[in-house]
Amino acid sequence: MRYPIVIHKDADSDYGVTVPDLPGCFSAGETVDEALSQAVEAIECHIEGLLLDGEPIPPPTSIEAHHRNPDYTDGVWALVPVDVTRLSGKTKRVNVTIPERLLAMMDDFASRRGETRSGLIAQATLSYISSHS
């Protein structure tokens, strides 16, 4: 799952990060690299809290969906990857039956995005549940 973030910097401050799709999710860093790393950690913690509270996980939207928001005018946009399979405790192996062609499509899609099949299934499930809650 890749969330768009906006990075902003005032003259006398660190780089601030806002995650528009996760209201209340913010982070910062002394450098852009640190800001990106801290953003991933903040997103993971935020999602973990939502999962623990039984709240729906807002799916990431495109940068274009937020681009015209005046709050983000002077910011720099980035996408940060979040591995939802590492969230909410222990993982469990399951056996599922999926049509072969769909499985090939899943694997191809996941591979092109640098993700795993398990990660894709977890992300798709979270996205589906969030959009139908």
C-alpha positions, 0 to 999 in steps of 0.5 A: 500500500502506498500513501501519498504524503506532503512534505513542507519546510519552514525556514527555521524548522525540520521537514514536516510531513502530513498524510492527507488520507489519514487525518491526524497522522503527522511526522517530521524529520531533520532531512528529507530522507528522515522525514520519509522514514518517519512518515512510514513509521507514523502511518504504520502506528496510525493504522495499527491504532485504527486496527486495534480500535476496530476502525476502518482503514482509509485507503490511499488516494492519488496525489491528484485527489489532494493536489488542489487543497490549499493546505498543501500548496507549498508542499512536495509530494511523495508516495511512501510504501507501507507493508500492512502484512507487518501490522496488527500482530502475528501473521497466519498462513491460510490456504485459499483457492483462487483461479490460476489466471487471477493468481497470475494477475495478482503476482504480476501486479504485486511484482511490478509494485515491489510487493508480495502476494500476501501483502497485496491480498492484505491491502486489497482486503483492507481497502475492500472492508474500508470502502464497504464499512 
